[in-house]
Amino acid sequence: KIEALEKFDAKIVGYLLKALRNCGEFKILLLPDHATPLEVATHVSDPVPFVIYDSSQPKAEGLDSFDEVTAAKSDLYLSQGFKLMDLFITGKIL
């Protein structure tokens, strides 16, 4: 899992962020389709962590990585997954 995430970060997310830096403001929403903690190495019903990167906004204090532990530190929790797109598009939960 760690190797796959490192490759995804370097070859896809890193590539996109570098390519988009010269294109003006942009947003990226990144999330898995399910949680898979290393301890159990299988899908679980835990909340799915997500990150919204907005190039026009400063980075949130204390949220320096994208993982289950860091996501749990955030006070943001969506009990209805469909509201994630509202948050991504408008910046607020409708």
Residue pairs with C-beta under 8 A, 6 or more apart in sequence:
1 36
1 38
1 41
2 38
13 28
13 30
16 28
17 28
17 53
20 26
20 28
20 55
21 55
25 54
25 55
25 56
26 54
26 55
27 52
27 53
27 54
27 55
27 88
28 52
28 53
29 50
29 51
29 52
29 84
29 88
30 50
30 51
30 52
30 53
30 66
31 48
31 49
31 50
31 51
31 84
32 48
32 49
33 48
34 43
34 44
34 48
35 43
35 44
35 45
35 46
35 47
35 48
35 49
35 68
36 42
36 43
36 44
37 44
37 46
37 68
46 68
47 71
47 77
48 81
49 66
49 67
49 68
49 70
49 71
49 72
50 71
50 84
51 66
51 71
52 87
52 88
54 91
60 74
62 73
63 70
63 73
63 74
64 70
78 84
78 87
78 93
83 93
83 94
86 92
86 93
86 94
87 93
